């Protein structure tokens, strides 16, 4: 017989709203509610997946996905956490860097963020939180037990509830940094942190480490955690969220893509060539190049359409003066014309026609960026297969 729960716990309208947002049939809202009333503890059954050499989870039931989204909304409301849009963050940083004033900028990076969160510590924090209902805590415990049963390190990836719980776990860190005397801008995009201060706070990241909930740790390597002092006309480099800013205390000199992103794009081009060398599948190879260089429209499950791709990822760069874009285009052309290149030898050994080569040669990062070139690319999972772990 169905167990009765207070009607105020979960409203069918709330579940229906979630179904609309994630593109699920509204009938699943009722199915989810029935599963909750029947005390179905198997709602969060999941399958581990390996993405970029890290383990992620995929929830197997629609009801589990809907319930996890419902609980995520509760957790976000409690922790008052909301992931800021990447483009909005970059726009704010550009505005701040163009202000004529002394700036002390701290770049921090949390080491193995999702993998380092201790489930027991997290759950104990939740248990002590009177803002969260006992029933919600119970479902979170079931979800965390599912993660542990799969042998996943930390809190897992791939599920929105893990993201919401990780934000809950670290939200006190955000609050403490914002309250530091001198700090006037703070951004944390998952594990990447950027802090603007009117004055020097510290010489090293040990000071900030003390604010992190244990066992989280900050990277100690200079490329991931360092301070940039913009106090005169001396030019300095700041890399954040795929961008590189060259600036002084008065303004930005240039905006480009970061060294890491340039390296990643070249690596993907190389892997696309290597895979083509094995398969001789020109159509897939061409679509991979389009995916890397161009842009596309993506229709979300809720019916909305968004634009994504090279331009939309790096729309703030100075395209005409970008040294990285020049280097990317030179690297791309070398695939077809540099006889000393191992990758060129692979392409020449295949059955690609002159017409096909010319079609590919017409593409460039600079032109695609300027024209916001759109491509209709299908079978994205197959396209991304050869660089899934980069």
C-alpha positions in Angstrom: 0.0 0.0 0.0 1.2 3.5 -0.9 2.8 5.3 2.0 1.4 8.8 2.7 3.7 11.8 2.9 2.7 15.4 3.7 1.4 17.0 0.5 3.5 20.0 1.3 6.7 18.0 0.8 6.7 17.7 -3.0 4.2 19.5 -5.1 3.3 18.0 -8.5 3.6 21.5 -10.0 7.2 21.7 -9.0 8.0 18.4 -10.6 6.1 19.4 -13.8 8.1 22.6 -13.9 11.3 20.6 -13.8 10.0 18.2 -16.5 9.5 21.3 -18.8 12.9 22.6 -18.1 14.7 19.4 -18.9 12.4 18.4 -21.7 10.7 15.4 -20.1 7.1 14.2 -20.5 4.9 15.9 -17.9 3.5 12.4 -17.0 6.8 11.6 -15.5 6.1 14.2 -12.8 3.3 12.0 -11.4 5.4 8.8 -11.8 8.2 10.5 -9.8 5.7 11.5 -7.1 4.3 7.9 -6.9 7.9 6.6 -6.6 8.6 8.9 -3.7 5.4 8.0 -1.9 6.1 4.3 -2.5 9.5 4.9 -0.8 11.4 3.7 -3.9 15.1 3.7 -2.7 16.3 2.6 -6.2 15.5 5.9 -7.8 19.2 7.0 -8.0 20.5 3.8 -9.7 23.4 4.9 -11.8 26.1 3.8 -14.2 29.7 5.0 -13.9 31.2 6.5 -17.1 34.7 7.6 -17.8 35.0 11.1 -19.1 38.4 12.9 -19.5 40.0 10.2 -17.3 37.6 11.0 -14.5 34.6 8.9 -13.4 31.1 10.4 -13.9 27.7 9.0 -13.1 24.7 8.6 -15.3 21.3 8.3 -13.6 19.3 5.5 -15.3 15.7 6.4 -14.5 13.8 9.5 -15.6 12.2 9.7 -12.2 15.7 9.8 -10.6 16.7 12.6 -12.9 13.6 14.6 -12.0 14.0 14.0 -8.3 17.7 14.9 -8.4 16.8 18.2 -10.1 14.1 18.9 -7.5 16.6 18.3 -4.6 19.3 20.4 -6.4 16.9 23.4 -6.5 16.4 23.0 -2.7 20.1 22.8 -2.1 20.8 25.8 -4.3 18.2 27.9 -2.5 19.6 27.0 0.9 23.2 27.7 -0.1 22.2 30.7 -2.2 24.6 29.4 -4.9 24.2 29.9 -8.6 26.8 29.3 -11.2 27.4 32.6 -13.0 27.4 32.6 -16.8 31.0 32.4 -18.1 30.5 35.2 -20.6 29.1 37.5 -17.9 32.1 36.7 -15.7 34.5 37.6 -18.5 32.6 40.8 -19.3 32.9 41.9 -15.6 36.6 41.1 -15.6 37.2 43.2 -18.8 35.4 46.1 -17.2 37.5 45.9 -14.0 40.8 45.5 -15.8 40.0 48.6 -17.8 39.7 50.7 -14.6 42.6 53.0 -14.1 43.6 51.9 -10.5 46.0 49.7 -8.7 44.9 46.0 -8.6 46.1 42.9 -6.8 44.7 39.8 -8.5 44.9 36.4 -7.0 44.5 33.4 -9.3 43.6 30.2 -7.4 42.7 26.6 -8.4 41.1 23.9 -6.2 42.8 20.6 -6.6 40.5 17.7 -7.7 37.4 19.5 -6.6 34.7 16.9 -7.0 37.0 14.0 -6.2 38.3 15.6 -2.9 34.9 16.2 -1.3 34.5 13.9 1.7 31.0 12.4 1.6 30.8 11.9 5.3 31.8 15.5 6.1 29.3 16.7 3.5 26.5 14.6 4.9 27.2 15.7 8.5 27.0 19.3 7.4 23.6 18.6 5.8 22.4 16.8 9.0 23.2 19.9 11.1 21.4 22.2 8.6 17.9 23.0 10.0 16.9 24.6 6.7 16.8 21.2 5.0 13.9 18.9 5.7 14.5 15.3 7.1 13.0 13.8 3.9 15.3 15.8 1.7 18.3 14.7 3.8 17.1 11.1 3.5 17.1 11.2 -0.3 20.5 12.9 -0.3 21.8 10.1 1.8 20.4 7.5 -0.6 22.1 9.4 -3.5 25.4 9.6 -1.7 25.2 5.8 -0.8 24.7 5.1 -4.5 27.9 7.1 -5.2 29.8 5.1 -2.6 28.5 1.8 -3.8 29.9 2.5 -7.3 33.4 3.1 -5.8 33.4 6.7 -7.2 36.1 9.0 -5.7 34.5 11.9 -3.8 31.1 13.1 -4.8 31.1 12.1 -8.5 30.5 14.1 -11.7 27.9 14.2 -14.4 24.8 14.6 -12.2 23.3 18.1 -11.4 22.8 17.0 -7.7 26.5 16.4 -7.3 27.1 19.9 -8.7 24.6 21.4 -6.3 26.0 19.5 -3.3 29.6 20.6 -4.2 28.5 24.2 -4.3 26.8 23.7 -0.9 30.0 22.2 0.5 32.2 25.2 -0.6 29.8 28.1 -0.2 31.3 29.2 3.1 34.6 29.6 1.4 33.0 32.0 -1.1 31.4 34.0 1.8 34.7 34.2 3.7 36.7 35.4 0.7 34.1 38.1 -0.1 34.4 39.5 3.4 38.2 39.9 3.3 39.2 43.6 3.7 40.2 45.0 0.3 38.4 42.4 -1.9 36.0 44.0 -4.3 35.4 41.2 -6.9 35.4 37.5 -6.5 34.7 34.8 -9.0 34.7 31.0 -8.7 33.8 29.0 -11.7 33.7 25.4 -10.3 37.3 25.1 -9.2 38.8 28.2 -10.8 39.0 31.2 -8.6 39.9 34.9 -9.3 40.0 37.6 -6.7 40.5 41.4 -7.2 41.7 43.4 -4.2 42.5 47.1 -3.7 45.5 46.0 -1.5 47.9 43.1 -1.2 46.3 40.4 1.0 49.1 37.8 1.1 52.3 36.7 -0.6 51.1 33.1 -1.1 48.0 30.9 -1.2 48.4 29.4 2.3 46.3 32.3 3.6 43.4 31.2 1.3 43.9 27.5 2.0 42.8 28.0 5.6 39.3 29.2 4.4 38.7 26.0 2.4 36.6 23.2 3.9 38.8 20.2 4.5 40.0 18.0 2.8 39.9 20.4 -0.2 43.3 21.9 -1.2 44.5 24.6 -3.5 47.1 23.9 -6.2 50.5 25.1 -5.2 52.1 25.2 -8.6 52.8 28.8 -9.8 50.8 28.4 -13.0 47.6 27.5 -11.1 47.9 29.7 -8.0 49.7 33.0 -8.1 49.3 36.8 -7.6 49.4 39.4 -10.3 50.2 43.0 -9.2 48.9 45.7 -11.5 50.4 48.7 -9.9 52.0 50.7 -12.7 52.6 50.5 -16.5 54.3 47.2 -16.4 52.5 44.6 -18.5 51.3 41.4 -16.9 49.5 38.3 -18.0 46.3 36.9 -16.4 44.7 33.7 -17.6 41.2 32.7 -16.6 38.4 30.6 -18.1 40.2 30.1 -21.4 41.2 33.7 -21.9 44.5 35.5 -21.6 44.6 39.2 -20.7 47.7 41.3 -21.1 47.2 44.4 -19.0 48.7 47.0 -16.8 47.2 49.1 -14.0 45.4 51.4 -16.4 43.8 49.1 -19.0 43.9 45.9 -21.0 46.5 45.8 -23.8 45.1 42.6 -25.5 42.7 39.8 -25.0 43.5 36.4 -26.5 42.8 32.7 -25.9 45.0 31.1 -23.2 48.1 29.0 -23.8 46.3 26.0 -22.5 43.3 26.4 -24.9 45.7 26.9 -27.9 47.4 23.7 -27.0 44.1 21.9 -26.5 42.8 23.0 -29.9 46.0 21.9 -31.7 45.9 18.6 -29.8 42.3 18.0 -31.1 43.3 18.8 -34.6 46.1 16.3 -34.4 43.9 13.6 -32.9 41.3 14.2 -35.7 44.1 13.6 -38.3 45.4 10.5 -36.5 41.9 9.0 -36.3 41.4 9.8 -40.0 44.6 7.9 -40.7 43.1 4.8 -39.1 39.5 5.0 -40.5 39.8 6.9 -43.8 36.4 8.3 -42.9 36.5 11.8 -44.6 32.9 12.8 -43.6 33.7 12.3 -39.9 37.1 14.0 -40.3 35.5 17.0 -42.0 32.8 17.3 -39.3 35.5 17.2 -36.6 37.3 20.1 -38.2 34.0 22.0 -38.5 33.3 21.2 -34.8 36.7 22.6 -33.8 36.8 25.7 -36.0 33.1 26.6 -36.5 29.9 27.1 -34.6 26.5 25.4 -34.4 23.0 25.7 -33.0 22.0 23.3 -30.3 18.4 22.7 -29.5 17.9 22.0 -25.8 15.5 19.5 -24.4 13.3 22.3 -23.1 12.9 23.6 -26.7 15.3 26.5 -26.4 18.1 27.0 -29.0 21.6 28.2 -28.1 24.7 29.0 -30.1 27.9 27.3 -29.3 31.3 26.9 -30.9 34.6 28.7 -31.4 33.3 32.3 -31.7 30.8 31.9 -28.8 33.5 30.4 -26.6 36.0 33.2 -27.2 33.9 36.2 -28.4 35.8 38.7 -26.3 39.2 38.2 -27.9 40.8 40.9 -30.2 40.6 38.7 -33.4 42.6 41.0 -35.7 45.5 41.2 -33.3 45.3 37.7 -31.9 48.7 35.9 -32.1 47.1 32.7 -30.9 44.6 32.7 -33.8 47.4 33.3 -36.2 49.3 30.3 -34.8 46.2 28.1 -34.9 45.6 28.9 -38.6 49.3 28.3 -39.4 49.1 25.0 -37.6 45.9 24.1 -39.4 47.3 24.9 -42.9 50.5 22.9 -42.1 48.3 19.8 -41.9 47.8 20.0 -45.6 50.9 21.7 -47.0 53.9 21.1 -44.7 55.7 18.1 -46.2 57.9 17.9 -43.1 54.9 17.3 -40.9 54.0 13.8 -39.7 50.4 14.7 -39.8 50.6 15.9 -43.3 52.1 12.6 -44.4 49.1 10.8 -42.8 46.7 13.0 -44.8 48.7 12.5 -48.1 48.6 8.7 -47.6 44.8 8.6 -47.6 42.3 8.8 -50.4 41.4 12.5 -50.0 40.8 14.2 -53.3 42.1 17.7 -54.2 38.5 19.0 -54.1 38.2 17.6 -50.5 41.5 19.2 -49.5 40.4 22.5 -51.0 37.1 22.4 -49.1 39.0 21.9 -45.9 41.6 24.5 -46.7 38.8 27.2 -47.2 38.2 27.0 -43.4 40.1 29.1 -40.9 39.8 30.1 -37.3 39.9 33.8 -38.1 37.3 33.7 -40.9 35.0 31.4 -38.9 35.2 33.8 -36.0 34.5 36.9 -38.0 31.7 35.4 -40.0 30.4 33.4 -37.0 30.3 30.4 -39.4 27.5 27.9 -38.5 27.5 24.2 -39.4 24.9 21.6 -39.0 26.8 18.8 -37.3 25.1 15.5 -36.3 26.3 12.5 -34.3 28.2 14.8 -31.8 29.2 11.8 -29.6 31.0 10.2 -32.6 32.6 13.5 -33.4 34.0 13.9 -29.9 35.0 10.2 -29.5 38.7 10.6 -30.6 39.4 13.3 -27.9 37.1 12.3 -25.1 40.0 12.1 -22.6 41.8 15.4 -23.4 
